[in-house]
Amino acid sequence: NAFGGCSSMDFVSVNSSNADVNLRNYLPNNQSMTLYVPEGRSGGYKDVNLENSWKTKFGDRIYEGRMEIKSFEINGLEMKFVCATNKNSSNNKATLYTYDTDISFVEIPSKIYTYTVVGIGRPAFANKGLQRLKIDGELDYIHPNAFSGCRNLVYIGWNESDPNKYSPNIFPKNELMTLFVPTDCKYYYDQSTT
């Protein structure tokens, strides 16, 4: 098994337009991996009828486009994203991967230029001195360990309507933490395990 010990593999780019390749059987069972496939080819990769489907392994984290790591400066902070870049820029997607310094406040915009921000990856905030976080848009996923070690996180403003699509306990336990959410979604947060 070529990828047997790669349990922390987060991003996979496949250049084949044939979704029925056997590569998926060799990838680790990491419930937070993201798959990047050729532009215009996600249909076969998202087909739940394929035996041992790619969708079973990657869920909704299958994006069309060329996988690239890009740096963007946002509010004076350099952030690195893993991006799916397409000829049709309305399909561009970006996942926050890391940022350049340990600061106390970070705002994650819903869009960066032509990229829609869709996720927060594994090492994004782990063991940083983050105290306040604002997430402007709804995301497809947040890696379960994205905020591990963020013991000082006390303020989260989150424009998410469905917290149940994320792993439980994505944010560290902190009795001083305040979570600000859309008013019409408070019920879902009260019922959530996230």
C-alpha positions in Angstrom: 0.0 0.0 0.0 1.8 3.1 -1.3 0.1 5.5 1.0 -0.4 3.2 4.1 1.3 5.5 6.6 0.0 8.8 5.3 -2.9 9.3 7.7 -2.3 13.1 7.8 -2.6 13.5 4.0 -5.1 16.3 3.5 -5.1 17.2 -0.2 -5.0 14.9 -3.3 -4.9 16.1 -6.9 -5.9 13.6 -9.6 -5.1 14.4 -13.3 -7.1 11.6 -14.8 -10.5 12.4 -16.2 -11.5 8.7 -15.5 -13.1 8.5 -12.1 -13.0 4.8 -12.1 -9.2 4.5 -11.5 -8.1 2.4 -8.6 -6.1 5.1 -6.8 -8.9 5.7 -4.3 -8.4 2.2 -2.9 -4.7 3.0 -2.0 -5.4 6.3 -0.3 -5.7 6.4 3.5 -9.1 6.6 5.2 -8.8 10.1 6.3 -12.2 11.7 6.7 -10.8 15.2 6.1 -9.0 14.8 2.8 -9.9 17.0 -0.1 -9.8 15.8 -3.8 -9.0 18.1 -6.7 -10.1 16.7 -10.2 -9.8 18.1 -13.7 -12.1 20.9 -14.6 -15.4 19.7 -15.9 -14.8 16.1 -14.6 -16.3 16.1 -11.0 -19.5 14.3 -12.1 -17.9 10.9 -12.3 -15.9 11.5 -9.1 -19.1 12.4 -7.2 -21.1 9.4 -8.6 -22.3 7.5 -5.5 -23.2 4.5 -7.6 -19.5 3.7 -8.4 -18.3 0.7 -6.3 -16.0 2.1 -3.5 -17.0 5.6 -4.6 -14.7 8.6 -4.4 -17.6 10.4 -2.7 -17.5 7.8 0.1 -13.9 8.7 0.8 -14.0 12.4 0.2 -17.7 13.4 0.9 -18.5 16.8 -0.5 -14.8 17.8 -0.6 -14.3 17.1 -4.3 -13.4 20.3 -6.3 -12.8 20.8 -10.0 -9.7 22.6 -11.1 -5.9 22.7 -11.0 -4.7 22.4 -7.4 -2.3 25.2 -6.4 -1.0 26.7 -3.2 -1.5 30.5 -3.3 -0.7 33.3 -0.8 -3.1 36.2 -0.4 -2.7 39.2 1.8 -5.9 39.8 3.8 -6.1 42.8 6.2 -2.3 42.9 6.3 -1.9 39.2 7.1 -0.4 36.8 4.6 -2.5 33.6 4.4 -1.8 30.5 2.4 -4.7 28.6 0.6 -4.9 25.4 -1.3 -6.9 26.4 -4.4 -8.8 24.8 -7.2 -8.2 27.2 -10.2 -10.5 27.0 -13.2 -10.8 28.7 -16.6 -14.2 29.7 -15.5 -13.2 31.7 -12.4 -16.7 31.5 -10.8 -15.8 27.8 -10.0 -12.6 28.7 -8.1 -12.4 27.4 -4.6 -9.9 28.0 -1.7 -9.1 26.2 1.6 -7.2 28.1 4.3 -4.1 26.2 5.0 -1.9 28.5 7.2 -1.0 32.1 7.9 2.4 33.7 8.4 2.3 35.0 11.9 0.8 34.3 15.3 -1.7 37.1 15.9 -4.8 37.3 18.1 -7.5 38.2 15.6 -8.1 36.6 12.2 -11.0 37.2 9.8 -11.6 34.6 7.1 -13.5 36.3 4.2 -16.1 34.4 2.1 -14.3 35.3 -1.1 -10.8 36.2 -2.0 -10.6 37.8 -5.5 -12.2 35.1 -7.7 -12.0 32.3 -5.1 -14.8 31.2 -2.8 -13.4 30.1 0.6 -14.8 26.6 1.2 -12.8 25.2 4.1 -10.2 25.4 6.9 -7.4 22.8 6.7 -5.5 20.9 9.3 -2.7 23.2 10.5 -4.5 26.5 9.9 -4.7 27.6 13.5 -3.3 24.7 15.5 -1.3 25.9 18.5 -1.5 29.5 17.6 -2.3 32.4 20.0 -5.6 33.0 18.3 -8.1 34.8 20.6 -10.8 36.1 18.2 -12.0 34.6 14.9 -14.5 35.8 12.3 -15.7 33.5 9.5 -17.7 35.5 7.0 -19.1 32.8 4.8 -20.5 29.3 5.1 -17.9 26.5 4.6 -18.0 23.0 3.3 -15.7 21.7 6.0 -13.4 22.5 8.9 -10.6 20.0 9.6 -11.2 18.5 13.1 -7.8 19.6 14.3 -7.7 23.0 12.7 -8.1 24.7 16.1 -6.3 22.2 18.3 -4.3 23.9 21.0 -6.1 27.3 20.6 -6.8 27.6 24.4 -7.1 31.4 24.2 -9.9 31.4 21.7 -12.7 33.4 23.4 -14.7 35.0 20.5 -16.0 33.4 17.3 -18.2 35.2 14.8 -19.5 32.6 12.4 -21.9 33.1 9.5 -22.8 29.4 9.3 -26.4 28.2 9.2 -25.8 24.5 9.7 -23.1 23.6 12.4 -24.1 19.9 12.2 -22.1 19.3 9.0 -18.8 19.7 11.0 -17.0 17.2 13.2 -18.1 17.5 16.9 -15.8 19.7 19.1 -14.0 21.5 16.3 -13.4 24.4 18.6 -11.5 23.8 21.9 -13.4 23.8 25.1 -13.2 27.2 26.8 -15.9 28.3 29.3 -15.1 32.0 28.4 -15.8 31.5 24.7 -18.6 33.4 23.1 -20.0 32.2 19.7 -21.9 34.8 17.6 -24.1 33.2 14.9 -26.9 34.3 12.6 -30.0 35.0 14.6 -32.3 32.8 12.6 -30.0 29.8 13.1 -29.6 29.9 16.9 -31.9 26.8 17.3 -29.5 24.7 15.2 -26.6 25.7 17.3 -28.5 24.9 20.5 -29.1 21.4 19.1 -25.6 20.9 17.7 -22.7 18.8 19.1 -20.1 21.0 17.2 
